[in-house]
Amino acid sequence: MAFLKLTEQNVAGKTVLIRADMNVPFKDGSISDDTRIRASLASIRYCLDNGAAVIVMTHLGRPTEGEFRPEDDVAPVAAHLGSLLGKEVKVLNDWRENRPALQAGDVVMLQNVRINKGEKKNDLELGKAYAALCDIFVNDAFGTAHRAQASTEAVAQAAPVACAGVLLAAELDALGKALKEPARPMVAIVAGSKVSTKLTILESLADKVDQLIVGGGIANTFLLAEGRAIGKSLAEADLVGESEKIMAKMAAKGGSVPLPSDVVTAKEFAENAAAEHKAITEVADDDMILDIGSQSAAALAEILKNAGTVVWNGPVGVFEFDQFAGGTKALAEAIAQSQAFSIAGGGDTLAAIAKFGVTDQISYISTGGGAFLEFLEGKQLPAVAVLEKRAA
């Protein structure tokens, strides 16, 4: 991928508009996790350190376009950003009518972009209005890169210069390394509740990887395809045929989709449910498979130990409940101890990585959810495609 990078630009004396992803969670009126804000600091600080004025724009929540509600106000985000930077960050509500006059070192934030009419429909005039604020546009929001919206795509078309921020460039470099020129063998872990939501990703990865590990409800559907009894476990019987095709594709190239030989089950899905370890052949009609067993975890860990590249999306069990966390913990630790280049993405995956204390031992942690999955699938990301076009 060829695109301009912020760190290659001369920003001195210029106004830089940064599309960040500061869509942070709130609890009891306060920001409960500022990871996304902190992830955006590198680009902002680069601009400030090199004599630029900075305008930040982000979305927050799911507001209705054209309607402003107090809970959609980015003021708490701006205040938190200001505390991290050690300076005031004002929110601009009427930026279209009153273009801000900024000096080098200033940082301001536009009001929630998703309140603006035309944002989601990628309105070109709105994109031009954003672009008119700046000398350089920087997209640093990988989490929204799979969406063609005015603050990600149209603005990049209209801005004098359009480039990737520190975070976005790092994401694209890491993903490119993992998927375009992977060290072999390449192993992918794709887990989740449904095959249907990740079917195209599984099909795409089956063409790229040497081993495809599936987990959760996805693994249960593959177990059905193998003729195993899974009790009342979550699965999609109508996608057994698709699962068989993926296993056949992997087998034809000398790879496999290793399925559990032992599992951890319960009679109900509950935090205090009694866990039972049993062979896959012993699963009863009233059992729910909620994790892989220790033997299966050890076998998968051995595969990961010898991998050259690991791509991970999704825990292999209900890791939130400690009695069903063993499989995911074993895989997390195996990836951490492996010499492979590892990249992980998706909210549940990142939560598992944090729970098991291996964050610093994963080569790269992606901040994107949907964008990460679409990149794995091989889809073109609109917000990245426009940066490539502008760099041509």
C-alpha positions in Angstrom: 0.0 0.0 0.0 1.3 3.4 -1.0 0.1 6.4 1.0 1.5 9.5 2.5 2.3 9.5 6.2 2.0 12.4 8.7 5.5 11.9 9.9 6.7 12.6 6.3 5.0 16.0 6.2 6.3 19.5 7.1 3.5 20.7 9.4 5.2 23.9 10.7 2.9 26.8 10.7 0.1 24.8 9.2 -3.4 23.7 10.5 -3.8 20.0 10.6 -7.2 18.3 10.8 -7.0 14.9 12.4 -9.8 12.4 12.1 -9.4 10.4 15.3 -11.4 7.6 16.8 -12.2 8.8 20.3 -15.5 6.9 20.6 -14.9 6.0 24.2 -17.2 4.2 26.6 -18.9 6.0 29.5 -20.1 4.8 32.9 -22.0 6.9 35.3 -21.3 10.0 33.2 -17.5 9.5 33.1 -15.1 8.0 30.6 -14.5 4.4 31.7 -11.7 3.6 29.3 -9.5 6.2 27.6 -7.5 3.7 25.5 -8.7 5.2 22.2 -7.9 8.8 23.3 -4.4 7.8 24.3 -3.9 5.9 21.1 -4.5 9.1 19.2 -1.9 11.2 21.1 1.1 10.3 18.9 -0.2 12.1 15.9 -1.5 15.1 17.9 1.9 15.4 19.7 3.8 15.1 16.4 1.9 18.1 15.0 2.3 20.2 18.2 6.0 19.3 18.5 6.6 20.5 14.9 4.8 23.8 15.1 1.3 23.1 13.9 -2.2 24.0 15.1 -4.5 20.9 15.4 -8.2 20.4 14.9 -9.4 17.0 16.1 -12.7 15.5 14.9 -14.3 12.2 16.1 -17.6 10.5 16.4 -19.1 9.5 19.7 -21.9 7.1 20.3 -24.8 6.7 17.8 -26.5 10.1 17.5 -29.2 11.0 15.0 -27.9 13.3 12.3 -29.2 16.9 12.7 -30.2 16.3 16.3 -28.0 17.4 19.2 -28.5 15.6 22.6 -26.4 16.2 25.7 -25.2 12.6 25.7 -23.7 13.1 22.2 -21.6 16.1 23.2 -17.8 15.5 22.8 -17.0 18.0 25.5 -16.0 15.3 28.1 -13.7 13.8 25.5 -12.1 17.2 24.7 -11.6 17.8 28.4 -9.9 14.5 28.9 -7.7 15.0 25.9 -6.8 18.4 27.3 -5.8 16.9 30.6 -3.5 14.4 28.8 -1.9 17.2 26.7 -1.7 19.7 29.5 -3.7 22.3 27.7 -7.3 23.5 27.1 -9.1 21.8 24.2 -12.2 23.8 23.2 -15.1 22.3 21.4 -16.2 24.1 18.2 -20.0 23.9 17.7 -20.4 26.5 14.9 -17.2 25.9 12.9 -18.9 26.2 9.6 -20.1 29.7 10.3 -17.1 30.8 12.3 -13.9 29.3 11.0 -11.4 29.1 13.9 -8.3 31.4 13.9 -5.6 29.2 15.4 -2.1 29.6 16.3 0.7 27.0 16.4 0.3 24.9 19.5 -3.5 25.3 19.7 -5.7 22.2 19.8 -9.5 22.3 19.3 -12.1 19.7 18.7 -15.1 19.8 16.3 -18.5 18.7 17.7 -19.4 15.1 17.2 -19.2 14.5 13.4 -22.1 12.1 13.3 -24.4 14.9 14.3 -23.7 16.6 10.9 -26.2 16.0 8.2 -24.6 14.0 5.4 -21.8 12.5 7.5 -22.9 8.9 7.1 -23.8 9.3 3.4 -20.3 10.7 2.6 -21.7 14.0 1.5 -19.1 15.8 -0.7 -20.1 19.3 0.4 -19.6 18.3 4.0 -16.3 16.8 3.1 -15.3 20.1 1.5 -16.4 22.0 4.6 -14.1 19.8 6.7 -11.2 20.2 4.3 -11.6 24.0 4.2 -10.5 24.1 7.8 -7.0 22.7 7.2 -3.8 22.6 5.2 -3.3 18.9 5.9 -5.9 16.2 6.6 -4.8 13.2 8.7 -6.8 10.1 9.0 -5.8 8.3 12.2 -9.1 6.4 12.8 -8.5 2.8 11.7 -11.7 1.7 13.5 -13.7 3.7 10.9 -11.6 3.0 7.8 -14.1 0.5 6.5 -16.8 3.2 6.2 -17.0 5.8 3.4 -18.2 8.8 5.4 -17.6 12.5 5.0 -15.1 12.7 7.8 -13.1 9.8 6.5 -13.5 9.7 2.7 -15.0 12.9 1.3 -12.7 15.1 3.3 -9.6 13.2 2.0 -10.7 13.8 -1.5 -11.0 17.6 -1.0 -8.1 18.4 1.4 -4.9 20.0 0.0 -2.9 17.1 1.4 -4.3 13.8 2.8 -2.2 11.4 4.7 -2.2 8.6 7.4 -1.6 9.4 11.0 0.8 7.5 13.2 -1.8 5.0 14.4 -3.4 4.3 11.1 0.0 3.9 9.4 1.1 1.5 12.0 -2.1 -0.5 11.6 -1.7 -0.8 7.9 2.0 -1.6 8.1 1.3 -4.4 10.7 -1.7 -5.8 8.8 0.2 -5.7 5.5 3.1 -7.6 7.1 0.8 -10.2 8.6 -1.3 -10.8 5.4 0.7 -9.7 2.4 4.1 -11.2 3.2 3.6 -13.5 6.2 6.4 -15.6 7.7 5.4 -19.2 7.5 3.7 -21.2 8.8 0.8 -18.8 9.1 -1.9 -19.6 11.6 -5.2 -17.8 12.0 -7.6 -18.0 15.0 -11.1 -17.1 14.2 -13.7 -17.5 16.9 -17.1 -16.2 17.7 -20.7 -17.1 18.2 -21.7 -17.5 14.6 -20.2 -18.8 11.4 -22.5 -16.6 9.4 -20.9 -13.4 10.6 -17.4 -14.6 9.8 -18.0 -17.0 6.9 -16.4 -14.8 4.2 -13.4 -14.1 6.5 -13.0 -17.9 7.0 -13.2 -18.5 3.3 -10.7 -15.8 2.5 -8.2 -16.9 5.2 -8.5 -20.5 4.1 -6.7 -19.4 0.9 -3.9 -17.7 2.8 -3.1 -19.6 6.0 -1.4 -22.9 6.7 -3.6 -23.7 9.8 -7.1 -22.3 10.6 -8.1 -22.6 14.2 -11.8 -22.0 14.9 -13.5 -21.5 18.3 -16.7 -20.8 20.1 -20.0 -21.3 18.3 -18.0 -21.4 15.0 -16.1 -24.5 16.2 -19.4 -26.1 17.2 -20.7 -25.8 13.7 -17.5 -27.3 12.4 -17.9 -30.2 14.9 -21.4 -30.8 13.5 -19.9 -31.0 10.0 -17.5 -33.6 11.4 -20.5 -35.6 12.7 -20.0 -34.9 16.3 -22.7 -34.5 18.9 -22.7 -31.1 20.5 -25.7 -31.2 22.8 -27.5 -27.9 23.1 -24.4 -25.9 22.2 -24.6 -22.8 20.1 -24.2 -23.7 16.4 -25.6 -23.0 12.9 -26.7 -26.3 11.4 -27.6 -24.7 8.1 -23.9 -23.8 7.6 -22.5 -27.3 8.0 -22.1 -27.5 4.3 -20.0 -24.3 4.2 -17.9 -25.5 7.1 -17.2 -28.8 5.2 -16.1 -26.8 2.1 -13.6 -24.8 4.3 -12.2 -27.9 5.8 -11.9 -29.5 2.4 -10.1 -26.4 1.1 -7.6 -26.5 4.0 -7.0 -30.3 3.6 -6.4 -29.9 -0.2 -3.5 -27.5 0.5 -2.0 -29.7 3.2 -3.4 -27.7 6.1 -6.2 -28.4 8.5 -8.9 -27.0 10.8 -8.0 -28.7 14.1 -11.1 -29.3 16.1 -11.3 -30.1 19.9 -10.9 -33.6 21.1 -12.0 -32.6 24.6 -14.2 -29.8 25.8 -15.5 -28.1 28.9 -19.3 -28.2 29.2 -22.0 -27.0 31.5 -25.8 -27.5 31.8 -26.5 -23.8 31.6 -24.8 -20.6 30.5 -24.1 -18.8 33.8 -21.3 -17.3 35.7 -21.7 -19.9 38.5 -22.4 -22.9 36.2 -20.6 -26.1 37.1 -17.9 -27.0 34.6 -17.3 -30.5 33.4 -14.2 -31.7 31.4 -15.0 -34.4 29.0 -14.0 -36.0 25.7 -15.9 -34.7 22.7 -17.4 -38.2 22.3 -19.0 -37.8 25.7 -21.0 -34.7 25.2 -24.6 -35.2 26.4 -27.8 -33.9 24.8 -28.2 -31.4 27.6 -24.6 -30.1 27.5 -23.4 -26.7 26.4 -19.8 -26.6 25.1 -18.3 -23.4 26.7 -14.6 -24.0 26.2 -12.0 -26.3 24.7 -10.4 -28.9 27.0 -6.8 -29.0 28.2 -5.7 -31.6 25.7 -7.1 -29.6 22.8 -5.6 -26.4 24.2 -2.1 -28.1 24.4 -2.4 -29.3 20.8 -3.3 -25.8 19.6 -0.5 -24.3 21.7 2.0 -26.5 19.9 0.8 -25.3 16.5 1.1 -21.7 17.7 4.6 -22.3 19.2 5.9 -23.3 15.7 4.1 -20.5 13.8 5.8 -17.8 11.8 2.7 -15.5 11.8 -0.4 -15.5 14.0 -3.6 -13.6 13.3 -6.1 -13.7 16.2 -9.7 -12.7 16.2 -12.0 -14.1 18.9 -11.6 -16.1 22.2 -12.1 -19.9 22.0 -14.3 -20.1 25.1 -16.4 -18.0 27.4 -13.3 -16.5 29.0 -15.3 -14.0 31.0 -16.2 -16.9 33.3 -13.0 -18.3 34.9 -14.1 -21.9 34.8 -14.4 -21.6 31.0 -11.3 -19.4 30.4 -8.6 -22.1 30.3 -8.6 -22.6 26.5 -8.3 -18.9 25.7 -5.7 -18.4 28.4 -3.6 -21.3 27.0 -3.8 -19.8 23.5 -3.0 -16.3 24.7 0.1 -17.6 26.6 1.2 -19.7 23.6 1.0 -16.7 21.3 2.9 -14.6 23.8 5.7 -17.1 24.1 5.9 -17.8 20.4 8.6 -16.2 18.2 5.9 -15.5 15.6 4.8 -12.1 14.4 1.3 -11.9 16.1 -1.5 -9.4 15.4 -4.8 -9.4 17.3 -8.0 -7.5 16.9 -11.6 -7.3 18.0 -13.0 -6.2 21.3 -13.4 -9.6 23.0 -9.9 -10.6 21.9 -8.4 -7.5 23.4 -10.3 -8.0 26.6 -8.9 -11.6 26.8 -5.4 -10.4 26.1 -5.7 -7.8 28.9 -7.2 -10.4 31.3 -4.4 -12.8 30.9 -1.7 -10.1 31.0 0.0 -10.7 27.7 -0.7 -7.3 26.0 3.0 -6.4 25.8 3.9 -9.8 24.3 1.6 -9.5 21.3 3.5 -8.0 18.3 0.7 -5.7 17.3 -2.8 -5.0 18.7 -5.3 -3.6 16.3 -7.6 -0.9 17.4 -10.2 -1.7 14.8 -13.1 -4.1 15.0 -15.0 -4.1 11.8 -12.1 -2.6 9.9 -9.8 -5.4 11.2 -12.2 -8.1 10.0 -12.7 -6.5 6.6 -9.0 -6.2 6.1 -8.6 -9.9 7.0 -11.3 -10.6 4.5 -9.4 -8.9 1.8 -11.9 -6.1 1.3 -10.8 -2.6 0.3 -11.2 -0.1 3.0 -12.7 3.1 1.5 -10.8 5.5 3.9 -7.5 3.8 3.0 -8.3 3.6 -0.7 -8.7 7.4 -0.9 -5.4 8.0 0.8 -3.7 5.7 -1.8 -5.5 7.6 -4.6 -4.3 10.9 -3.2 -0.7 9.6 -3.0 -0.6 8.5 -6.6 
